[in-house]
Amino acid sequence: MSDPFLVVAVFTVFAAMFGLVSVLMPKIVAPSNPGLEKQRTYECGVVVKGDPWGESKIQFYLFALVFVVLDVESLFLFPWGLVFRDAGLTGFIEVLVFLAILLLGWAFAWRVRAMEWE
């Protein structure tokens, strides 16, 4: 197997087979007992009331989006903390610029009241 294309082809076939087997095996092996109770939406033990496709406030999504952005961006500070001494002045200035951009985004979210819960 010295031909690299043959190796890629073999791995592609195995990956496709693994995907197909992973999808089809539960359909074949798993028991199927659909019923009204099993098909009902489960929401943390609370009985669902109303239409599941009803409207919800956009503020929930804005709050979640701001949280995710700030959370993910703050994760970029951990690797920088590990190489703080080796990064030098250039690395320090880059992190200050990064934090300034992050602070501007946070200030914008605060200004448009994306983080207020009504």
MOPAC internal coordinates of N, CA, C and O (Angstrom, degrees):
PM7 1SCF
backbone

  N    0.0000 0     0.00 0     0.00 0    0    0    0
  C    1.4521 1     0.00 0     0.00 0    1    0    0
  C    1.5281 1   110.18 1     0.00 0    2    1    0
  O    1.2310 1   119.97 1  -123.10 1    3    2    1
  N    1.2818 1   117.67 1    56.90 1    3    2    1
  C    1.4524 1   119.99 1  -179.84 1    5    3    2
  C    1.5226 1   112.37 1   -87.81 1    6    5    3
  O    1.2310 1   120.39 1   166.93 1    7    6    5
  N    1.3145 1   116.85 1   -13.07 1    7    6    5
  C    1.4599 1   120.05 1   179.70 1    9    7    6
  C    1.5326 1   109.35 1   -79.67 1   10    9    7
  O    1.2310 1   119.33 1   -61.48 1   11   10    9
  N    1.3202 1   118.89 1   118.52 1   11   10    9
  C    1.4678 1   120.49 1  -177.04 1   13   11   10
  C    1.5249 1   113.02 1   -64.23 1   14   13   11
  O    1.2310 1   120.14 1   149.19 1   15   14   13
  N    1.3321 1   117.33 1   -30.81 1   15   14   13
  C    1.4570 1   119.59 1   179.12 1   17   15   14
  C    1.5187 1   111.31 1   -67.96 1   18   17   15
  O    1.2310 1   120.41 1   146.06 1   19   18   17
  N    1.3250 1   116.82 1   -33.94 1   19   18   17
  C    1.4643 1   120.94 1   177.74 1   21   19   18
  C    1.5305 1   110.53 1   -66.49 1   22   21   19
  O    1.2310 1   120.65 1   140.02 1   23   22   21
  N    1.3170 1   116.36 1   -39.98 1   23   22   21
  C    1.4678 1   120.94 1   177.80 1   25   23   22
  C    1.5228 1   110.12 1   -62.97 1   26   25   23
  O    1.2310 1   120.27 1   134.95 1   27   26   25
  N    1.3293 1   117.09 1   -45.05 1   27   26   25
  C    1.4578 1   121.27 1   178.93 1   29   27   26
  C    1.5244 1   110.43 1   -63.83 1   30   29   27
  O    1.2310 1   120.16 1   140.16 1   31   30   29
  N    1.3265 1   117.30 1   -39.84 1   31   30   29
  C    1.4601 1   120.88 1   179.19 1   33   31   30
  C    1.5220 1   111.00 1   -64.75 1   34   33   31
  O    1.2310 1   120.18 1   137.41 1   35   34   33
  N    1.3390 1   117.26 1   -42.59 1   35   34   33
  C    1.4673 1   120.34 1   178.68 1   37   35   34
  C    1.5201 1   110.49 1   -63.14 1   38   37   35
  O    1.2310 1   120.02 1   134.81 1   39   38   37
  N    1.3244 1   117.57 1   -45.19 1   39   38   37
  C    1.4633 1   120.25 1   178.91 1   41   39   38
  C    1.5195 1   111.53 1   -64.51 1   42   41   39
  O    1.2310 1   119.79 1   143.81 1   43   42   41
  N    1.3244 1   118.01 1   -36.19 1   43   42   41
  C    1.4567 1   121.31 1   177.86 1   45   43   42
  C    1.5170 1   110.95 1   -64.95 1   46   45   43
  O    1.2310 1   120.51 1   137.70 1   47   46   45
  N    1.3291 1   116.63 1   -42.30 1   47   46   45
  C    1.4720 1   120.24 1   177.99 1   49   47   46
  C    1.5191 1   110.34 1   -64.11 1   50   49   47
  O    1.2310 1   120.12 1   134.87 1   51   50   49
  N    1.3302 1   117.37 1   -45.13 1   51   50   49
  C    1.4703 1   119.56 1   179.03 1   53   51   50
  C    1.5265 1   111.65 1   -64.32 1   54   53   51
  O    1.2310 1   119.83 1   141.68 1   55   54   53
  N    1.3145 1   117.93 1   -38.32 1   55   54   53
  C    1.4679 1   120.80 1   178.46 1   57   55   54
  C    1.5232 1   110.50 1   -65.06 1   58   57   55
  O    1.2310 1   120.26 1   137.32 1   59   58   57
  N    1.3270 1   117.11 1   -42.68 1   59   58   57
  C    1.4666 1   120.24 1   178.47 1   61   59   58
  C    1.5220 1   110.70 1   -65.08 1   62   61   59
  O    1.2310 1   120.59 1   138.32 1   63   62   61
  N    1.3214 1   116.47 1   -41.68 1   63   62   61
  C    1.4757 1   119.44 1   178.70 1   65   63   62
  C    1.5178 1   110.76 1   -64.67 1   66   65   63
  O    1.2310 1   120.34 1   138.07 1   67   66   65
  N    1.3322 1   116.96 1   -41.93 1   67   66   65
  C    1.4622 1   120.11 1   178.92 1   69   67   66
  C    1.5210 1   110.96 1   -61.89 1   70   69   67
  O    1.2310 1   120.39 1   137.56 1   71   70   69
  N    1.3314 1   116.85 1   -42.44 1   71   70   69
  C    1.4630 1   120.53 1   178.23 1   73   71   70
  C    1.5164 1   112.02 1   -63.16 1   74   73   71
  O    1.2310 1   120.33 1   134.51 1   75   74   73
  N    1.3234 1   116.97 1   -45.49 1   75   74   73
  C    1.4666 1   120.42 1   179.75 1   77   75   74
  C    1.5211 1   111.80 1   -64.82 1   78   77   75
  O    1.2310 1   120.47 1   136.18 1   79   78   77
  N    1.3287 1   116.71 1   -43.82 1   79   78   77
  C    1.4673 1   119.71 1   179.48 1   81   79   78
  C    1.5281 1   110.15 1   -64.54 1   82   81   79
  O    1.2310 1   120.15 1   140.21 1   83   82   81
  N    1.3311 1   117.31 1   -39.79 1   83   82   81
  C    1.4657 1   120.52 1  -179.75 1   85   83   82
  C    1.5239 1   112.08 1   -64.79 1   86   85   83
  O    1.2310 1   120.26 1   148.66 1   87   86   85
  N    1.3152 1   117.11 1   -31.34 1   87   86   85
  C    1.4563 1   120.23 1  -179.56 1   89   87   86
  C    1.5307 1   111.35 1   -85.03 1   90   89   87
  O    1.2310 1   120.21 1   140.11 1   91   90   89
  N    1.3170 1   117.21 1   -39.89 1   91   90   89
  C    1.4589 1   120.43 1  -173.94 1   93   91   90
  C    1.5263 1   113.81 1   -83.82 1   94   93   91
  O    1.2310 1   119.45 1   150.24 1   95   94   93
  N    1.3182 1   118.65 1   -29.76 1   95   94   93
  C    1.4674 1   121.10 1  -176.09 1   97   95   94
  C    1.5336 1   112.98 1   -59.96 1   98   97   95
  O    1.2310 1   118.44 1   135.11 1   99   98   97
  N    1.3287 1   120.58 1   -44.89 1   99   98   97
  C    1.4636 1   118.46 1   177.44 1  101   99   98
  C    1.5269 1   113.11 1   -63.14 1  102  101   99
  O    1.2310 1   120.24 1   147.85 1  103  102  101
  N    1.3239 1   117.14 1   -32.15 1  103  102  101
  C    1.4667 1   119.67 1   177.66 1  105  103  102
  C    1.5236 1   110.83 1   -64.91 1  106  105  103
  O    1.2310 1   120.63 1   146.50 1  107  106  105
  N    1.3226 1   116.39 1   -33.50 1  107  106  105
  C    1.4671 1   121.21 1  -177.50 1  109  107  106
  C    1.5251 1   111.18 1   -83.79 1  110  109  107
  O    1.2310 1   119.92 1   135.71 1  111  110  109
  N    1.3158 1   117.76 1   -44.29 1  111  110  109
  C    1.4637 1   122.30 1  -170.67 1  113  111  110
  C    1.5246 1   113.20 1   -89.50 1  114  113  111
  O    1.2310 1   119.51 1   140.87 1  115  114  113
  N    1.3184 1   118.54 1   -39.13 1  115  114  113
  C    1.4659 1   121.79 1  -172.20 1  117  115  114
  C    1.5282 1   111.28 1   -71.40 1  118  117  115
  O    1.2310 1   120.50 1   -40.24 1  119  118  117
  N    1.3280 1   116.65 1   139.76 1  119  118  117
  C    1.4624 1   118.93 1   175.87 1  121  119  118
  C    1.5283 1   110.29 1   -71.12 1  122  121  119
  O    1.2310 1   121.30 1   -29.66 1  123  122  121
  N    1.3088 1   115.13 1   150.34 1  123  122  121
  C    1.4572 1   120.33 1  -179.75 1  125  123  122
  C    1.5122 1   108.93 1  -125.32 1  126  125  123
  O    1.2310 1   120.49 1   -69.61 1  127  126  125
  N    1.3211 1   116.67 1   110.39 1  127  126  125
  C    1.4612 1   123.48 1   177.22 1  129  127  126
  C    1.5195 1   109.30 1  -127.31 1  130  129  127
  O    1.2310 1   119.56 1  -111.83 1  131  130  129
  N    1.3216 1   118.44 1    68.17 1  131  130  129
  C    1.4630 1   118.30 1  -178.68 1  133  131  130
  C    1.5250 1   110.30 1   -68.13 1  134  133  131
  O    1.2310 1   121.56 1   -37.07 1  135  134  133
  N    1.2866 1   114.63 1   142.93 1  135  134  133
  C    1.4530 1   121.11 1   177.59 1  137  135  134
  C    1.5122 1   109.55 1  -154.31 1  138  137  135
  O    1.2310 1   120.83 1    -7.60 1  139  138  137
  N    1.3180 1   116.02 1   172.40 1  139  138  137
  C    1.4584 1   120.17 1  -177.93 1  141  139  138
  C    1.5263 1   111.53 1   -62.71 1  142  141  139
  O    1.2310 1   120.75 1   139.04 1  143  142  141
  N    1.3317 1   116.17 1   -40.96 1  143  142  141
  C    1.4611 1   120.06 1  -178.68 1  145  143  142
  C    1.5253 1   111.62 1   -69.01 1  146  145  143
  O    1.2310 1   120.17 1   142.68 1  147  146  145
  N    1.3305 1   117.28 1   -37.32 1  147  146  145
  C    1.4607 1   120.44 1  -179.11 1  149  147  146
  C    1.5222 1   112.32 1   -74.38 1  150  149  147
  O    1.2310 1   119.49 1   154.77 1  151  150  149
  N    1.2977 1   118.58 1   -25.23 1  151  150  149
  C    1.4497 1   121.14 1  -178.19 1  153  151  150
  C    1.5249 1   112.87 1   -91.64 1  154  153  151
  O    1.2310 1   120.41 1   177.53 1  155  154  153
  N    1.3099 1   116.83 1    -2.47 1  155  154  153
  C    1.4543 1   120.78 1   178.46 1  157  155  154
  C    1.5271 1   109.70 1   -74.01 1  158  157  155
  O    1.2310 1   120.50 1   -34.31 1  159  158  157
  N    1.3267 1   116.66 1   145.69 1  159  158  157
  C    1.4529 1   121.65 1   179.66 1  161  159  158
  C    1.5173 1   109.78 1   -67.99 1  162  161  159
  O    1.2310 1   120.64 1   -47.13 1  163  162  161
  N    1.3291 1   116.39 1   132.87 1  163  162  161
  C    1.4610 1   121.88 1   179.18 1  165  163  162
  C    1.5131 1   108.78 1  -105.33 1  166  165  163
  O    1.2310 1   120.21 1   -55.62 1  167  166  165
  N    1.3105 1   117.20 1   124.38 1  167  166  165
  C    1.4496 1   121.55 1  -178.64 1  169  167  166
  C    1.5213 1   108.97 1  -130.97 1  170  169  167
  O    1.2310 1   120.50 1  -102.97 1  171  170  169
  N    1.3062 1   116.66 1    77.03 1  171  170  169
  C    1.4700 1   123.32 1   175.17 1  173  171  170
  C    1.5278 1   112.05 1    57.46 1  174  173  171
  O    1.2310 1   119.81 1  -143.57 1  175  174  173
  N    1.2934 1   117.96 1    36.43 1  175  174  173
  C    1.4480 1   121.63 1   176.40 1  177  175  174
  C    1.5134 1   114.21 1    83.26 1  178  177  175
  O    1.2310 1   119.68 1   178.26 1  179  178  177
  N    1.3110 1   118.21 1    -1.74 1  179  178  177
  C    1.4553 1   122.65 1  -179.07 1  181  179  178
  C    1.5245 1   108.71 1   -96.14 1  182  181  179
  O    1.2310 1   120.89 1   -47.45 1  183  182  181
  N    1.3199 1   115.90 1   132.55 1  183  182  181
  C    1.4569 1   119.95 1   178.02 1  185  183  182
  C    1.5247 1   108.89 1   -68.52 1  186  185  183
  O    1.2310 1   121.20 1   -50.57 1  187  186  185
  N    1.3142 1   115.31 1   129.43 1  187  186  185
  C    1.4582 1   120.61 1  -177.61 1  189  187  186
  C    1.5187 1   109.71 1   -75.36 1  190  189  187
  O    1.2310 1   121.37 1   -46.65 1  191  190  189
  N    1.3275 1   114.98 1   133.35 1  191  190  189
  C    1.4598 1   120.43 1   178.14 1  193  191  190
  C    1.5102 1   108.40 1  -118.58 1  194  193  191
  O    1.2310 1   120.61 1   -41.54 1  195  194  193
  N    1.2959 1   116.44 1   138.46 1  195  194  193
  C    1.4566 1   120.59 1   176.07 1  197  195  194
  C    1.5130 1   113.19 1    87.11 1  198  197  195
  O    1.2310 1   121.79 1     7.99 1  199  198  197
  N    1.3157 1   114.18 1  -172.01 1  199  198  197
  C    1.4489 1   122.63 1  -177.40 1  201  199  198
  C    1.5303 1   110.36 1   -81.32 1  202  201  199
  O    1.2310 1   119.43 1   -52.31 1  203  202  201
  N    1.3363 1   118.69 1   127.69 1  203  202  201
  C    1.4660 1   118.87 1   179.62 1  205  203  202
  C    1.5247 1   112.75 1   -69.12 1  206  205  203
  O    1.2310 1   119.64 1   163.09 1  207  206  205
  N    1.3134 1   118.29 1   -16.91 1  207  206  205
  C    1.4495 1   121.46 1   179.43 1  209  207  206
  C    1.5250 1   111.76 1   -98.39 1  210  209  207
  O    1.2310 1   120.74 1  -159.77 1  211  210  209
  N    1.3190 1   116.19 1    20.23 1  211  210  209
  C    1.4563 1   120.08 1  -179.72 1  213  211  210
  C    1.5187 1   111.87 1   -69.89 1  214  213  211
  O    1.2310 1   121.22 1   -12.61 1  215  214  213
  N    1.3059 1   115.26 1   167.39 1  215  214  213
  C    1.4577 1   120.74 1  -178.54 1  217  215  214
  C    1.5209 1   110.40 1   -78.57 1  218  217  215
  O    1.2310 1   121.32 1   -32.11 1  219  218  217
  N    1.3037 1   115.09 1   147.89 1  219  218  217
  C    1.4587 1   120.64 1   173.27 1  221  219  218
  C    1.5231 1   107.77 1  -131.91 1  222  221  219
  O    1.2310 1   121.06 1   -20.35 1  223  222  221
  N    1.3071 1   115.59 1   159.65 1  223  222  221
  C    1.4584 1   120.07 1  -176.20 1  225  223  222
  C    1.5187 1   110.55 1   -67.82 1  226  225  223
  O    1.2310 1   120.89 1   -36.35 1  227  226  225
  N    1.2982 1   115.91 1   143.65 1  227  226  225
  C    1.4580 1   122.09 1   179.65 1  229  227  226
  C    1.5257 1   110.89 1   -70.50 1  230  229  227
  O    1.2310 1   120.01 1   158.30 1  231  230  229
  N    1.3269 1   117.58 1   -21.70 1  231  230  229
  C    1.4575 1   120.46 1  -177.82 1  233  231  230
  C    1.5166 1   112.09 1   -63.26 1  234  233  231
  O    1.2310 1   119.85 1   149.36 1  235  234  233
  N    1.3190 1   117.89 1   -30.64 1  235  234  233
  C    1.4517 1   119.87 1   176.80 1  237  235  234
  C    1.5217 1   110.05 1   -61.87 1  238  237  235
  O    1.2310 1   120.35 1   135.25 1  239  238  237
  N    1.3148 1   116.94 1   -44.75 1  239  238  237
  C    1.4579 1   121.04 1  -179.27 1  241  239  238
  C    1.5280 1   111.50 1   -69.15 1  242  241  239
  O    1.2310 1   120.01 1   141.52 1  243  242  241
  N    1.3237 1   117.58 1   -38.48 1  243  242  241
  C    1.4577 1   120.60 1   177.74 1  245  243  242
  C    1.5234 1   111.04 1   -64.10 1  246  245  243
  O    1.2310 1   120.62 1   136.79 1  247  246  245
  N    1.3167 1   116.43 1   -43.21 1  247  246  245
  C    1.4575 1   120.91 1   179.04 1  249  247  246
  C    1.5221 1   110.29 1   -62.43 1  250  249  247
  O    1.2310 1   120.49 1   134.72 1  251  250  249
  N    1.3365 1   116.66 1   -45.28 1  251  250  249
  C    1.4569 1   120.95 1   179.83 1  253  251  250
  C    1.5247 1   110.94 1   -64.67 1  254  253  251
  O    1.2310 1   120.17 1   140.23 1  255  254  253
  N    1.3152 1   117.29 1   -39.77 1  255  254  253
  C    1.4568 1   121.26 1  -179.79 1  257  255  254
  C    1.5203 1   111.09 1   -65.81 1  258  257  255
  O    1.2310 1   120.17 1   136.28 1  259  258  257
  N    1.3089 1   117.28 1   -43.72 1  259  258  257
  C    1.4674 1   120.58 1   178.08 1  261  259  258
  C    1.5205 1   109.82 1   -63.69 1  262  261  259
  O    1.2310 1   120.21 1   138.79 1  263  262  261
  N    1.3221 1   117.21 1   -41.21 1  263  262  261
  C    1.4675 1   120.44 1   178.63 1  265  263  262
  C    1.5176 1   111.16 1   -61.63 1  266  265  263
  O    1.2310 1   120.16 1   133.29 1  267  266  265
  N    1.3204 1   117.30 1   -46.71 1  267  266  265
  C    1.4618 1   120.63 1  -178.15 1  269  267  266
  C    1.5222 1   110.68 1   -63.87 1  270  269  267
  O    1.2310 1   120.15 1   136.41 1  271  270  269
  N    1.3230 1   117.32 1   -43.59 1  271  270  269
  C    1.4600 1   120.35 1  -179.55 1  273  271  270
  C    1.5236 1   110.09 1   -62.39 1  274  273  271
  O    1.2310 1   119.96 1   131.32 1  275  274  273
  N    1.3152 1   117.69 1   -48.68 1  275  274  273
  C    1.4645 1   119.84 1  -179.06 1  277  275  274
  C    1.5177 1   111.80 1   -66.49 1  278  277  275
  O    1.2310 1   120.08 1   144.93 1  279  278  277
  N    1.3185 1   117.45 1   -35.07 1  279  278  277
  C    1.4499 1   121.26 1   179.97 1  281  279  278
  C    1.5235 1   111.19 1   -68.55 1  282  281  279
  O    1.2310 1   120.53 1   133.07 1  283  282  281
  N    1.3060 1   116.60 1   -46.93 1  283  282  281
  C    1.4703 1   120.05 1  -179.33 1  285  283  282
  C    1.5254 1   110.38 1   -66.90 1  286  285  283
  O    1.2310 1   120.42 1   138.67 1  287  286  285
  N    1.3155 1   116.81 1   -41.33 1  287  286  285
  C    1.4540 1   119.10 1  -179.81 1  289  287  286
  C    1.5279 1   111.30 1   -65.94 1  290  289  287
  O    1.2310 1   120.04 1   145.04 1  291  290  289
  N    1.3134 1   117.52 1   -34.96 1  291  290  289
  C    1.4637 1   118.88 1   178.77 1  293  291  290
  C    1.5221 1   111.52 1   -68.54 1  294  293  291
  O    1.2310 1   119.90 1   156.23 1  295  294  293
  N    1.3292 1   117.80 1   -23.77 1  295  294  293
  C    1.4647 1   120.10 1   176.44 1  297  295  294
  C    1.5200 1   112.05 1   -67.04 1  298  297  295
  O    1.2310 1   119.92 1   156.42 1  299  298  297
  N    1.3184 1   117.76 1   -23.58 1  299  298  297
  C    1.4562 1   120.53 1   178.06 1  301  299  298
  C    1.5243 1   111.88 1   -70.98 1  302  301  299
  O    1.2310 1   119.82 1   165.37 1  303  302  301
  N    1.3235 1   117.95 1   -14.63 1  303  302  301
  C    1.4606 1   120.24 1   179.88 1  305  303  302
  C    1.5234 1   112.38 1   -78.61 1  306  305  303
  O    1.2310 1   119.45 1   155.42 1  307  306  305
  N    1.3269 1   118.65 1   -24.58 1  307  306  305
  C    1.4627 1   120.76 1  -178.44 1  309  307  306
  C    1.5264 1   112.60 1   -64.82 1  310  309  307
  O    1.2310 1   118.50 1   131.23 1  311  310  309
  N    1.3278 1   120.46 1   -48.77 1  311  310  309
  C    1.4697 1   118.22 1   177.20 1  313  311  310
  C    1.5244 1   112.21 1   -62.74 1  314  313  311
  O    1.2310 1   120.22 1   145.96 1  315  314  313
  N    1.3273 1   117.18 1   -34.04 1  315  314  313
  C    1.4486 1   119.31 1   178.40 1  317  315  314
  C    1.5276 1   110.60 1   -64.85 1  318  317  315
  O    1.2310 1   120.65 1   143.46 1  319  318  317
  N    1.3212 1   116.36 1   -36.54 1  319  318  317
  C    1.4610 1   119.83 1   178.47 1  321  319  318
  C    1.5185 1   112.39 1   -63.59 1  322  321  319
  O    1.2310 1   120.36 1   150.72 1  323  322  321
  N    1.3255 1   116.91 1   -29.28 1  323  322  321
  C    1.4666 1   120.16 1   179.46 1  325  323  322
  C    1.5262 1   112.06 1   -72.92 1  326  325  323
  O    1.2310 1   120.25 1   148.94 1  327  326  325
  N    1.3116 1   117.12 1   -31.06 1  327  326  325
  C    1.4652 1   120.29 1  -177.20 1  329  327  326
  C    1.5287 1   110.87 1  -110.95 1  330  329  327
  O    1.2310 1   120.44 1  -154.07 1  331  330  329
  N    1.3029 1   116.77 1    25.93 1  331  330  329
  C    1.4683 1   121.49 1  -175.61 1  333  331  330
  C    1.5239 1   111.57 1   -57.51 1  334  333  331
  O    1.2310 1   120.29 1   133.17 1  335  334  333
  N    1.3197 1   117.06 1   -46.83 1  335  334  333
  C    1.4664 1   120.23 1  -176.81 1  337  335  334
  C    1.5266 1   112.35 1   -70.28 1  338  337  335
  O    1.2310 1   120.38 1   147.05 1  339  338  337
  N    1.3328 1   116.89 1   -32.95 1  339  338  337
  C    1.4678 1   120.18 1  -178.78 1  341  339  338
  C    1.5296 1   112.42 1   -81.76 1  342  341  339
  O    1.2310 1   119.67 1   160.80 1  343  342  341
  N    1.3244 1   118.24 1   -19.20 1  343  342  341
  C    1.4627 1   121.20 1  -174.93 1  345  343  342
  C    1.5204 1   111.73 1   -72.27 1  346  345  343
  O    1.2310 1   120.05 1   149.87 1  347  346  345
  N    1.2947 1   117.51 1   -30.13 1  347  346  345
  C    1.4591 1   120.74 1   178.45 1  349  347  346
  C    1.5221 1   112.37 1    74.14 1  350  349  347
  O    1.2310 1   121.44 1    15.65 1  351  350  349
  N    1.3080 1   114.85 1  -164.35 1  351  350  349
  C    1.4592 1   120.76 1  -177.35 1  353  351  350
  C    1.5241 1   111.65 1   -68.66 1  354  353  351
  O    1.2310 1   120.42 1   143.57 1  355  354  353
  N    1.3359 1   116.80 1   -36.43 1  355  354  353
  C    1.4689 1   120.36 1   179.16 1  357  355  354
  C    1.5252 1   110.97 1   -62.58 1  358  357  355
  O    1.2310 1   120.51 1   134.90 1  359  358  357
  N    1.3222 1   116.63 1   -45.10 1  359  358  357
  C    1.4612 1   120.42 1   177.95 1  361  359  358
  C    1.5094 1   111.97 1   -63.49 1  362  361  359
  O    1.2310 1   120.68 1   142.18 1  363  362  361
  N    1.3286 1   116.31 1   -37.82 1  363  362  361
  C    1.4610 1   120.23 1   179.04 1  365  363  362
  C    1.5277 1   111.20 1   -65.46 1  366  365  363
  O    1.2310 1   120.51 1   137.79 1  367  366  365
  N    1.3230 1   116.64 1   -42.21 1  367  366  365
  C    1.4711 1   120.48 1   179.14 1  369  367  366
  C    1.5238 1   110.40 1   -66.49 1  370  369  367
  O    1.2310 1   120.41 1   140.73 1  371  370  369
  N    1.3343 1   116.82 1   -39.27 1  371  370  369
  C    1.4666 1   119.85 1   178.14 1  373  371  370
  C    1.5205 1   111.42 1   -61.54 1  374  373  371
  O    1.2310 1   120.34 1   139.18 1  375  374  373
  N    1.3277 1   116.96 1   -40.82 1  375  374  373
  C    1.4702 1   119.87 1   179.30 1  377  375  374
  C    1.5246 1   110.23 1   -69.49 1  378  377  375
  O    1.2310 1   119.92 1   144.32 1  379  378  377
  N    1.3188 1   117.76 1   -35.68 1  379  378  377
  C    1.4644 1   119.41 1   176.31 1  381  379  378
  C    1.5257 1   110.98 1   -63.62 1  382  381  379
  O    1.2310 1   120.02 1   139.94 1  383  382  381
  N    1.3252 1   117.57 1   -40.06 1  383  382  381
  C    1.4604 1   120.63 1   176.87 1  385  383  382
  C    1.5283 1   109.75 1   -64.89 1  386  385  383
  O    1.2310 1   120.58 1   136.92 1  387  386  385
  N    1.3304 1   116.49 1   -43.08 1  387  386  385
  C    1.4633 1   121.39 1   177.90 1  389  387  386
  C    1.5271 1   110.69 1   -58.70 1  390  389  387
  O    1.2310 1   120.32 1   133.47 1  391  390  389
  N    1.3223 1   117.00 1   -46.53 1  391  390  389
  C    1.4619 1   120.87 1   179.90 1  393  391  390
  C    1.5272 1   111.52 1   -67.22 1  394  393  391
  O    1.2310 1   120.16 1   146.36 1  395  394  393
  N    1.3341 1   117.30 1   -33.64 1  395  394  393
  C    1.4678 1   119.77 1   177.59 1  397  395  394
  C    1.5275 1   110.75 1   -65.89 1  398  397  395
  O    1.2310 1   120.51 1   137.49 1  399  398  397
  N    1.3291 1   116.62 1   -42.51 1  399  398  397
  C    1.4669 1   119.78 1   177.28 1  401  399  398
  C    1.5180 1   110.10 1   -63.95 1  402  401  399
  O    1.2310 1   120.41 1   138.21 1  403  402  401
  N    1.3231 1   116.82 1   -41.79 1  403  402  401
  C    1.4638 1   121.01 1   177.85 1  405  403  402
  C    1.5181 1   111.07 1   -62.93 1  406  405  403
  O    1.2310 1   120.29 1   138.97 1  407  406  405
  N    1.3165 1   117.06 1   -41.03 1  407  406  405
  C    1.4543 1   121.36 1   178.66 1  409  407  406
  C    1.5223 1   111.48 1   -66.71 1  410  409  407
  O    1.2310 1   119.87 1   142.98 1  411  410  409
  N    1.3250 1   117.85 1   -37.02 1  411  410  409
  C    1.4619 1   120.86 1   175.91 1  413  411  410
  C    1.5312 1   111.13 1   -63.96 1  414  413  411
  O    1.2310 1   120.15 1   138.53 1  415  414  413
  N    1.3221 1   117.32 1   -41.47 1  415  414  413
  C    1.4681 1   120.43 1   176.88 1  417  415  414
  C    1.5150 1   111.58 1   -63.67 1  418  417  415
  O    1.2310 1   120.85 1   139.20 1  419  418  417
  N    1.3315 1   115.99 1   -40.80 1  419  418  417
  C    1.4564 1   119.87 1   178.62 1  421  419  418
  C    1.5294 1   110.73 1   -66.22 1  422  421  419
  O    1.2310 1   120.44 1   139.52 1  423  422  421
  N    1.3314 1   116.76 1   -40.48 1  423  422  421
  C    1.4678 1   120.33 1   178.89 1  425  423  422
  C    1.5284 1   110.56 1   -65.36 1  426  425  423
  O    1.2310 1   120.05 1   141.63 1  427  426  425
  N    1.3245 1   117.51 1   -38.37 1  427  426  425
  C    1.4626 1   120.35 1   177.11 1  429  427  426
  C    1.5236 1   110.79 1   -63.63 1  430  429  427
  O    1.2310 1   120.37 1   135.72 1  431  430  429
  N    1.3447 1   116.91 1   -44.28 1  431  430  429
  C    1.4666 1   120.07 1   178.21 1  433  431  430
  C    1.5218 1   110.85 1   -62.89 1  434  433  431
  O    1.2310 1   120.49 1   143.26 1  435  434  433
  N    1.3250 1   116.67 1   -36.74 1  435  434  433
  C    1.4623 1   120.50 1   177.33 1  437  435  434
  C    1.5300 1   110.28 1   -67.36 1  438  437  435
  O    1.2310 1   120.62 1   139.31 1  439  438  437
  N    1.3351 1   116.41 1   -40.69 1  439  438  437
  C    1.4665 1   120.56 1  -177.70 1  441  439  438
  C    1.5115 1   112.55 1   -66.38 1  442  441  439
  O    1.2310 1   119.69 1   140.41 1  443  442  441
  N    1.3327 1   118.19 1   -39.59 1  443  442  441
  C    1.4698 1   120.85 1   179.70 1  445  443  442
  C    1.5259 1   111.51 1   -85.41 1  446  445  443
  O    1.2310 1   120.84 1  -173.08 1  447  446  445
  N    1.3171 1   116.01 1     6.92 1  447  446  445
  C    1.4769 1   123.48 1   176.45 1  449  447  446
  C    1.5298 1   112.12 1    60.10 1  450  449  447
  O    1.2310 1   121.24 1  -140.85 1  451  450  449
  N    1.3273 1   115.24 1    39.15 1  451  450  449
  C    1.4656 1   120.06 1   178.59 1  453  451  450
  C    1.5241 1   111.21 1   -74.93 1  454  453  451
  O    1.2310 1   120.36 1   160.33 1  455  454  453
  N    1.3395 1   116.91 1   -19.67 1  455  454  453
  C    1.4528 1   119.41 1  -176.73 1  457  455  454
  C    1.5189 1   113.28 1  -102.35 1  458  457  455
  O    1.2310 1   120.27 1  -167.30 1  459  458  457
  N    1.3178 1   117.08 1    12.70 1  459  458  457
  C    1.4559 1   119.82 1   176.51 1  461  459  458
  C    1.5198 1   109.51 1   -94.55 1  462  461  459
  O    1.2310 1   121.20 1   -41.39 1  463  462  461
  N    1.2982 1   115.30 1   138.61 1  463  462  461
  C    1.4684 1   121.00 1  -178.98 1  465  463  462
  C    1.5165 1   107.94 1  -110.25 1  466  465  463
  O    1.2310 1   120.89 1   -58.20 1  467  466  465
  N    1.3075 1   115.90 1   121.80 1  467  466  465
  C    1.4689 1   119.36 1  -178.58 1  469  467  466
  C    1.5101 1   111.13 1  -105.61 1  470  469  467
  O    1.2310 1   120.10 1   180.00 1  471  470  469

